[in-house]
Amino acid sequence: MNTTSMQTAGGWNNFVSGQWVAAASGEYVSVVNPATGEAFAEAPRSSAVDVDQAVSAARQALRSRALYAMKPAARSRLLFDVARELRLLGDKIVPLMTQENGKSLAFSQDEVECAARYFEYYAGIADKVHGRSIPLGEGYADFTQLVPIGVSGQIVPWNFPLEIAARSLAPALAGANAVVIKSPELSPLAIGFLAVACQRAGVPDGYVNIVSGLGDEAGEALAAHPGIDQVVFTGSVQTGRRILRHAADHVRPAVMELGGKSAAIVYADADLESAARSIAIGAFAHAGQVCSAGSRIIVERSVHDALIEEIRKVVSGFTMGPGTENHFLTPLISQKQESRVLQYCKSGADEGAQAVFGARKCADRAGFFVEPTLFVGVKPGMVINREEIFGPVLAALTFDSPEEALSHANGTEYGLAAGVYTKSLKAAHWTADRLDAGTVFVNEWFAGGNDTPFGGMKKSGFGREKGVEAFANYVQTRNIAIKYA
């Protein structure tokens, strides 16, 4: 396939039923490079008309039963082929992703690899799907089937677009579903290579459709469309509520990952040097624009000052600049996000927290750069302790007892991730067992991988992505009961 068909003179295109097509309106939205603040490309401004075409294509593909009728081993090979094609496209994906998203080239390379791994992981599941036999007595046969959920509408965030699209697309295809992906309006381009990889691998037309556009137009149209059978969303609680209202209206299942305010508890016996490096990476990677970022540390009082100094030393060794130069500290996604983060920094100072470093825009660079920031003297009721900032801002609290640490850690409305740093196996297990979080990292933030389930508690959402657990989102059980004639 010639990937130039992804683009026209006017900009990039949607992918519907195996074809690259412009939005029905012919309108486009600008894509801005966060490192420069300048627009460099355009993506379709899709409307309800375009979403309807994509959903219709998915429904037609589903009716064809092309994936469902395929032998499971063949469907497995198909997903392995998608993974291979993604890797082959890496030299095109990586620079584009860095340009539109701001992350470093190394992070973009990791994202391509992670996306490919999802297809390999669920390829390993695709040929191991089976029901069970249920005895009903003489004269009866009863068995179950796992069948596709149908058309999956998937709304993808801008921070890891390729990876997060792949983590829901791969299990959906493994379960023989058809998919409509709404790409993120701020970084909509690199995700198109998923369609290229799927088409090159031989995924039947209509099973993968991608439309771009604004969230309150194309995203809203997809969430509200009566032709989808499921919605998968990663993003803010506020937007999640709107999507769930549509899901309730249409009585359809939803998988929701809605952000977090994740805290790491650091006990006095922790290896402070190792913990500091892990905490700094967890807080400041991709400018803190990670759903499971460690945005709070809750430190045993006796080691608070020592840990803060270790974190300061680690961060002083990071460099800041464009992702194209492979800096660790990269820009925020937009001017709006930059303003939001700086406002939170002001709020922290106004409420009495002290910035050890950062809390200001990097004035000597173009683009949307905010210095990595660490606040100490943070109290549980402060805004910077309670609300998700989605930027390079780390808040430090102290504790004197494990119970107080848990109270601080569990004291927000979120429950996506949490961490524990200690040399004590007993303390690690005791604490992890009491944290209100879907994921608990012990002694390494971001430990885990494609095969570990991921999702939230409380207002961080419900349902699980990744791992075997995620596959259950994309199949439903049919029971067949037979009385012999």
C-alpha positions in Angstrom: 0.0 0.0 0.0 1.1 3.5 -0.8 1.0 5.4 2.5 0.9 8.7 0.7 -2.8 8.1 0.2 -3.1 8.9 3.9 -2.5 12.5 2.8 -3.9 14.9 0.2 -2.8 18.4 -0.6 -5.2 19.7 2.1 -4.0 17.4 4.9 -4.3 14.0 6.3 -7.3 11.7 5.8 -9.7 9.4 7.7 -9.6 5.7 7.1 -13.0 4.1 6.4 -13.7 0.7 5.0 -10.2 0.3 3.6 -10.1 3.7 2.0 -8.4 7.0 2.9 -11.1 9.7 2.7 -11.4 13.4 3.5 -14.0 14.6 5.9 -17.4 15.2 4.3 -17.1 18.9 5.1 -13.7 19.2 3.5 -12.6 21.0 6.7 -9.4 20.4 8.6 -7.9 21.2 12.0 -4.3 22.3 12.5 -1.8 20.0 14.3 0.7 21.9 16.3 4.3 20.9 17.2 4.5 21.4 21.0 8.2 22.0 20.9 7.8 25.0 18.6 4.2 26.1 19.1 3.8 26.1 15.3 1.3 24.3 13.2 2.9 21.8 10.7 0.0 19.6 9.5 -3.8 19.3 9.2 -6.2 16.5 10.1 -9.8 16.1 9.0 -12.4 17.9 11.1 -14.9 15.0 11.0 -18.6 15.4 11.8 -21.4 13.1 12.7 -21.7 12.4 8.9 -18.1 10.9 8.9 -18.7 9.0 12.1 -21.9 7.5 10.7 -20.0 6.3 7.6 -17.3 4.7 9.7 -19.9 3.0 12.0 -21.8 1.8 8.9 -18.6 0.3 7.5 -17.9 -1.5 10.8 -21.4 -2.9 10.9 -21.1 -4.1 7.3 -17.8 -5.8 8.1 -19.4 -7.4 11.2 -22.2 -8.8 9.1 -19.7 -10.3 6.7 -18.4 -12.5 9.6 -15.0 -12.4 7.9 -13.0 -12.4 11.1 -15.5 -14.5 13.1 -15.6 -17.2 10.4 -11.8 -17.3 10.2 -10.0 -20.2 11.8 -8.7 -19.0 15.2 -5.1 -19.9 14.2 -5.5 -17.8 11.1 -6.8 -14.9 13.2 -3.8 -15.3 15.4 -1.4 -15.2 12.5 -3.1 -12.1 11.2 -2.4 -10.2 14.5 1.2 -11.3 14.5 1.4 -9.9 10.9 0.0 -6.6 12.2 2.7 -6.4 14.8 5.4 -7.1 12.1 4.1 -4.4 9.9 4.0 -1.9 12.7 7.6 -2.5 13.4 8.5 -2.1 9.7 6.7 1.3 9.7 8.6 2.4 12.8 11.0 4.7 10.9 8.0 6.7 9.6 5.9 6.6 12.8 8.6 7.7 15.3 9.6 11.1 13.9 6.0 12.0 13.2 4.8 11.0 16.7 7.6 13.1 18.3 6.7 16.1 16.1 2.9 16.0 16.9 3.1 14.8 20.5 6.4 16.3 21.8 7.8 13.2 23.4 11.4 12.1 22.9 12.4 9.9 20.0 13.3 7.2 22.5 9.8 7.4 24.0 8.2 7.2 20.5 10.3 4.2 19.7 9.1 2.5 22.9 5.5 3.4 22.0 5.8 1.7 18.6 7.3 -1.4 20.2 4.6 -1.5 22.9 1.9 -1.2 20.3 3.3 -4.1 18.3 3.5 -6.1 21.5 -0.2 -5.7 22.1 -0.9 -7.4 18.8 1.5 -10.2 19.6 0.0 -10.7 23.1 -3.6 -10.9 21.8 -2.5 -13.0 18.9 -1.5 -15.6 21.5 -5.1 -15.4 22.9 -7.0 -15.4 19.7 -6.6 -19.2 19.1 -7.3 -20.2 22.7 -10.9 -18.9 23.0 -13.4 -21.6 23.9 -16.7 -22.1 25.7 -17.7 -24.9 28.0 -20.1 -27.8 28.2 -22.8 -27.8 30.8 -24.6 -31.1 31.6 -28.4 -30.8 31.7 -29.2 -34.5 31.9 -30.4 -37.3 29.6 -31.5 -36.0 26.2 -29.9 -32.6 26.4 -26.7 -31.0 25.2 -25.7 -27.5 26.4 -22.7 -25.4 25.6 -21.4 -21.9 25.6 -19.7 -19.8 22.9 -17.7 -16.6 23.3 -18.9 -14.3 20.5 -17.9 -10.8 19.5 -19.4 -7.8 21.4 -20.0 -6.2 18.0 -18.9 -2.7 16.9 -16.5 -1.2 19.4 -16.3 2.6 19.5 -12.9 3.7 20.9 -12.0 7.2 21.9 -8.2 7.6 22.3 -6.3 10.2 24.3 -3.5 12.4 23.0 -0.6 11.4 25.4 0.1 7.8 24.0 -2.2 7.6 21.0 -0.6 4.7 19.1 -0.1 2.6 22.2 -3.5 3.2 23.7 -5.3 2.6 20.4 -3.4 -0.6 20.0 -4.2 -1.9 23.5 -7.9 -1.8 22.7 -7.8 -2.5 19.0 -5.7 -5.7 19.3 -8.0 -7.5 21.8 -11.1 -6.3 19.8 -9.8 -7.9 16.6 -8.7 -11.0 18.5 -12.4 -11.3 19.5 -13.5 -10.7 15.9 -15.1 -7.3 16.6 -15.2 -4.4 14.2 -13.7 -1.1 15.5 -14.2 2.7 15.0 -11.4 4.7 16.5 -11.7 8.4 17.2 -8.2 9.8 17.1 -7.1 12.5 19.5 -7.5 16.1 18.2 -4.1 17.2 19.5 -2.1 14.3 18.1 -4.1 12.6 15.4 -1.5 11.7 12.8 0.7 8.8 13.8 -2.3 6.7 14.8 -3.1 6.4 11.1 -0.2 4.0 10.7 -2.3 1.4 12.7 -4.6 1.4 9.7 -1.7 1.0 7.3 -0.3 -1.9 9.3 -3.7 -3.6 9.6 -4.3 -3.3 5.8 -0.9 -4.5 4.9 -1.4 -7.5 7.2 -4.7 -8.4 5.5 -7.3 -7.3 8.1 -10.6 -7.3 6.1 -11.9 -3.9 5.1 -14.3 -2.3 7.5 -12.9 -4.0 10.7 -10.6 -1.0 11.4 -11.9 2.5 10.8 -10.2 5.8 12.1 -11.8 9.2 12.1 -10.2 12.4 13.4 -11.7 15.6 14.6 -12.7 17.6 17.7 -13.8 15.8 20.8 -17.1 17.7 21.1 -17.9 17.0 17.5 -16.5 13.7 16.2 -16.0 12.2 19.7 -19.5 13.2 20.8 -21.0 11.7 17.6 -19.2 8.4 18.2 -20.2 8.1 21.8 -23.8 8.9 21.0 -24.1 6.7 17.9 -26.8 4.0 18.1 -24.8 1.7 15.9 -21.9 0.9 18.3 -22.3 -1.9 20.8 -19.6 -0.8 23.2 -17.5 2.3 24.1 -13.9 2.4 25.3 -12.6 5.7 26.6 -9.4 7.0 28.2 -9.5 10.6 29.4 -10.9 13.0 32.0 -13.6 12.3 34.5 -15.6 15.2 33.1 -15.6 13.8 29.5 -16.1 10.3 30.9 -19.4 11.3 32.5 -20.7 12.6 29.2 -19.8 9.3 27.4 -21.3 7.2 30.2 -24.6 9.1 29.8 -24.7 8.1 26.2 -23.8 4.5 27.2 -26.7 4.5 29.7 -29.1 5.9 27.1 -28.2 3.1 24.7 -27.8 0.4 27.4 -24.3 -0.6 26.2 -21.1 -1.6 28.1 -18.2 0.8 28.6 -14.6 0.5 29.6 -13.4 3.7 31.2 -10.0 4.9 32.3 -10.4 8.3 33.8 -7.1 9.5 35.1 -5.5 9.6 38.5 -3.7 11.4 41.3 -1.3 8.6 42.1 0.8 8.6 45.3 4.0 6.8 46.3 4.5 5.9 49.9 8.2 6.0 50.9 9.1 4.3 54.1 12.2 5.2 56.1 14.0 1.9 55.2 13.7 2.5 51.4 16.8 2.8 49.2 16.4 6.5 48.8 18.8 6.9 45.9 16.9 4.2 43.9 13.5 5.5 45.0 14.4 9.1 44.0 15.3 8.1 40.5 12.2 6.0 40.2 10.0 8.8 41.6 11.5 11.4 39.3 10.9 9.2 36.2 7.3 8.5 37.4 6.6 12.1 37.9 8.3 13.8 35.0 8.4 11.4 32.1 6.6 12.9 29.1 6.2 16.1 31.1 4.0 14.3 33.6 1.4 13.7 30.9 0.8 10.1 31.9 -2.4 8.8 33.4 -0.5 6.7 36.0 2.1 9.3 36.7 3.3 9.4 40.3 2.2 13.0 41.0 2.4 12.7 44.9 5.0 11.3 47.3 4.1 10.5 50.9 7.3 10.3 52.8 8.1 9.1 56.3 9.1 12.3 58.2 12.5 11.1 59.3 13.8 10.7 55.7 11.8 13.5 54.0 14.7 16.0 53.6 17.1 13.3 52.5 14.7 12.0 49.8 13.9 15.5 48.6 17.6 16.2 48.1 18.1 12.9 46.2 15.2 13.8 43.9 16.7 17.3 43.3 20.0 15.7 42.3 18.3 13.3 39.9 16.2 16.0 38.2 19.3 18.3 37.9 20.8 15.6 35.7 17.8 15.6 33.3 18.0 17.8 30.2 15.1 19.8 28.7 14.4 20.4 25.0 12.7 19.1 21.9 11.9 15.4 21.7 13.7 15.4 18.4 17.0 15.9 20.4 16.0 13.0 22.7 15.8 15.1 25.9 14.1 13.5 28.9 12.2 16.7 29.8 9.9 17.6 26.9 7.1 20.0 26.2 3.5 20.0 27.3 1.0 19.2 24.5 -0.5 22.6 24.1 -0.5 26.2 25.3 -3.8 25.5 27.1 -2.2 22.7 29.0 0.8 24.9 29.8 -1.5 27.6 31.2 -3.3 25.0 33.3 -0.1 23.6 34.8 1.2 27.1 35.7 -2.1 27.9 37.3 -1.8 24.9 39.5 1.7 25.9 40.5 0.3 29.3 41.5 -2.4 27.6 43.5 0.2 25.5 45.3 2.2 28.6 46.3 -0.9 30.6 47.3 -2.0 27.8 49.6 1.4 27.7 51.4 3.3 24.9 49.7 7.0 25.7 48.8 8.5 25.0 45.4 12.0 23.3 45.9 12.5 23.8 42.1 10.5 24.6 39.0 7.0 26.1 39.1 7.6 28.3 36.1 7.7 28.4 32.3 11.0 27.7 30.6 11.4 31.2 29.2 14.4 30.5 26.9 12.6 28.0 24.7 9.9 28.2 22.1 7.0 25.8 22.6 5.1 24.8 25.7 7.9 24.0 28.3 7.3 24.1 32.0 10.1 23.3 34.4 9.8 20.1 36.4 8.4 21.2 39.8 8.5 19.8 43.3 6.4 21.2 46.1 7.0 20.4 49.8 4.9 21.4 52.8 1.8 20.1 50.9 -1.3 19.4 53.1 -4.0 17.0 52.2 -6.6 19.6 51.5 -4.6 21.6 49.0 -5.7 21.7 45.4 -2.3 20.4 44.1 -2.8 17.3 46.4 -6.4 16.6 45.3 -6.7 17.4 41.6 -5.1 15.8 38.6 -2.7 18.3 37.0 -1.3 16.3 34.1 1.9 18.1 34.1 5.4 17.9 35.6 4.3 18.8 39.1 5.2 16.6 42.1 3.7 17.2 45.6 5.3 15.9 48.8 3.5 15.1 52.0 4.9 13.6 55.2 3.6 10.8 57.6 4.5 9.5 61.0 2.6 6.1 60.9 1.6 3.7 58.2 -2.0 4.4 58.8 -1.5 8.1 58.2 0.3 7.3 55.0 -2.6 5.3 53.8 -5.0 8.0 54.8 -3.1 10.5 52.6 -2.7 8.1 49.7 -6.3 7.0 49.6 -7.6 10.5 50.4 -8.5 11.6 46.8 -11.4 10.7 44.5 -9.0 8.8 42.3 -7.6 5.3 42.4 -5.6 4.5 39.3 -2.1 3.7 40.5 -0.1 3.9 43.7 3.5 3.0 44.8 5.4 1.7 47.8 9.1 2.0 48.4 10.5 -0.2 51.2 13.0 -3.0 51.8 10.4 -4.8 54.0 8.4 -7.5 52.3 5.9 -7.3 55.1 5.4 -3.6 54.8 5.2 -3.8 51.0 2.4 -6.4 51.2 0.6 -4.8 54.1 0.5 -1.4 52.3 -0.3 -2.7 48.8 -3.2 -4.7 50.2 -4.8 -1.4 51.6 -4.2 1.0 48.8 -7.3 2.1 46.8 -5.6 1.6 43.4 -6.0 -0.6 40.4 -2.2 -0.9 40.1 0.4 -0.8 42.8 4.1 -0.4 42.0 6.6 -1.7 44.6 10.1 -0.2 44.4 9.8 0.7 40.7 7.3 3.1 39.2 5.9 1.8 35.9 6.8 -1.8 36.6 4.7 -4.2 34.6 3.9 -4.4 30.9 1.4 -5.4 28.2 0.5 -8.5 30.1 -0.5 -6.9 33.4 -4.1 -5.7 33.8 -4.5 -1.9 34.1 -7.5 0.2 35.2 -8.9 2.3 38.0 -10.9 2.2 41.2 -13.2 5.0 42.4 -13.4 7.9 39.9 -10.4 6.6 37.9 -12.9 4.4 36.1 -13.8 0.7 35.7 -13.0 -2.2 33.5 -9.5 -3.3 32.8 -7.2 -2.8 29.8 -4.2 -5.0 29.0 -3.6 -8.6 30.0 -6.0 -11.5 29.8 -8.6 -9.5 31.7 -9.0 -7.0 28.9 -10.0 -9.7 26.4 -13.2 -10.3 28.4 -14.3 -6.8 27.4 -14.6 -7.8 23.7 -16.5 -11.1 23.9 -19.9 -12.0 25.3 -21.3 -15.4 26.2 -24.0 -17.2 24.2 -25.5 -20.3 25.7 -27.0 -23.0 23.4 -29.3 -25.6 24.9 -30.4 -28.5 22.7 -33.0 -31.2 23.4 -32.4 -34.2 21.2 -35.3 -35.0 18.8 
